[in-house]
Amino acid sequence: MDLAEAQGLWDAEPGWLNTASYGLPPRPAWEALQGALGDWRAGRTSWEGWGDATGLAREAVARVMAVPAADVAAGATVSQVLAPVAAALPAGARVVVPEIEFTSNLFPWLAHEARGVRVRTVPADKLAAAVDAETDLVAFSLVQSSDGTVAAYREVVAAARAHGALVVVDATQGCGWLPFEAGLADAVAVSTYKWLMGPRGLTFAYLAPALRERLTPLAAGWFAGEDVHDSYYGPPLRLARDARRFDISPAWFSCVGAVPALDLVERIGVARIGAHNVALANRFLTGLGRPPGDSAIVTVDVPGAEERLSRAGVRAAVRAGRVRASFHVYSTEADVDLALDALV
């Protein structure tokens, strides 16, 4: 799909530069969600069609991440899908994490300190060098939420493999605009409400087969069954043989809204979306006299920026006292220039 044609499928008001907080739904996703909500309100349908959307969304996310759908589990949040990985760490395990990592990929490891799991934080650009023979797991974001820094993904993976450490990645701030191979890691979590532009409440996790053998599906319920429709009542335990054994009961409407959004991401192409996003981010940086970068998320320190942007109708975020602007498929040069007019 041509990007200019695709942009006509969004109804964004000018000045939305905050996809790193939440993405805006394309019209097909919004309409699918409204249809499902209408059916729910009137009791016009059974739930099975909504449940089927989970599988469709799983398959789409798997294609975007370049992994088999059988290796992808469906959950609700990053911390929830990573909890089984943290629980499987042996007592005394050592974990290395960037200093400013978003806590959904930090608290799951820290929560096991009482049984001796030790977490060491290091500067993000020193992460690969910090992995050593004593490291059991390295966890990091593909793209940092705080400032948009893109991780040296392959470099960190190579360091971990050299020392036999597991690799866990939160790809929420990159998946949808930054092409990457999830299968290089052991676990990759992606929430779909940001760059994949679905409703909040849906997260997928790539769980490598070798890693799954070490994990216990502690939150197993009926939807984790080999046949979900034969898993409503009674023993024995009969879980799916693939990553679905780590599924939790799905947020139906989040799945319904996610499917059309994911379809558009695939039809436009992640690489094309990324090139568009980074070009706009660099237009913004250049307009402020900053050097260009390689991310769709940028941060700038401009006096009074939050108030100035607000007066101009520009919606961005503030992180650690700096303005964070993020650009996506529906963002335009006019959005960038509106922000620059307010800041320059």
C-alpha positions, 0 to 999 in steps of 0.5 A, a space after each residue: 500500500 502506498 504510504 500517502 494512500 494509507 495516511 487517509 485512513 487516520 483521523 488524527 488532529 494536527 499536532 499528535 507527536 506522542 505515539 510513544 505513549 499510545 498509537 492512533 487507530 486507523 479507521 478500519 480498526 476503529 470501525 471494527 472495535 465499534 462494531 464489536 462494542 455494538 454487538 456486545 451492547 445489544 447481545 447480537 453475537 456470541 464471543 467466538 468471533 472475538 476470540 478468533 481475533 486473538 489468533 489472527 493478531 498472533 499470526 500478524 505479530 509473528 510475521 512482523 517479528 519474523 518468527 513462527 506463530 506457534 512460538 508466540 504467546 498472547 497476554 496483557 502486559 509486558 511485565 505479565 508475559 515476562 513473569 514466567 521467565 523471571 520465575 524460572 531463573 535459578 536462585 542467585 541468577 545474575 541479570 544485566 539491564 540498562 540503567 534507564 530501562 522501562 520498569 516493565 522489563 526491570 521490576 520482573 527481575 527485581 521482584 526475585 531479589 529475595 531469593 538471591 536474583 541479582 540485578 546490575 544496571 549499566 549504561 545502555 551503550 555499555 550493555 554488550 560489554 557488561 555481559 560476562 561469564 557470570 551473567 545469566 540473563 540480559 534484558 533491554 528495550 529494543 528502543 528506549 522509551 525515555 529518549 528513543 535510543 536504538 539498542 545495539 541488538 545484534 551486538 548484545 545478542 552476540 555478547 550474550 551467546 558468547 557467555 551462555 546468557 539468555 536475551 530478553 527484549 521489550 520491543 514495544 517501542 520499536 515493533 511497527 517501525 523498526 525491522 528486527 529479527 525477534 528469533 535472535 533473542 530468547 524472549 521478546 515482548 511487544 505491547 500492541 497499543 503503541 506503534 502497532 496502533 491497537 487498543 490497550 490491553 494486548 501484549 504478545 511474547 515470542 518465547 523460543 522453544 528451548 526457553 519454553 522447556 524451562 518455564 512453568 505456565 503459572 497463569 494457565 487457564 482455559 485459553 491455554 488449553 490444547 483445545 480451548 473449547 474442550 478446556 472449560 471444566 475439570 482435570 486433567 491438565 491439558 495445555 497447548 504444546 506450543 507457546 499458547 500454553 502461556 496464553 491468558 484469557 484474551 481481552 476480546 475487544 483489544 484483539 478485535 481492534 488490533 487485527 485491522 491495524 496490524 493488517 495495515 502495518 503489514 500492507 504498508 511495510 515496517 521498513 517503509 513506515 520506519 523510513 517515513 518516521 525517522 525522516 520526520 524525526 530528523 526534520 524536527 531535529 534539524 529544525 532545532 539545530 540538532 544532528 539527525 538520528 536513527 530513531 522515530 523517538 527523539 528528546 530535546 531540551 528547550 526552555 518552556 517547551 511543554 507550555 509552548 507546545 501546548 499553546 500551539 496544540 501540539 501533544 508530546 510527552 515530557 520525560 526527565 524534564 525533556 520533551 519527547 516527540 515521536 513520529 509515526 505513519 500518520 504524522 506529517 511534515 505539517 505536524 513537524 512544522 507546527 511543533 517547530 514554529 512553537 519551539 524556535 
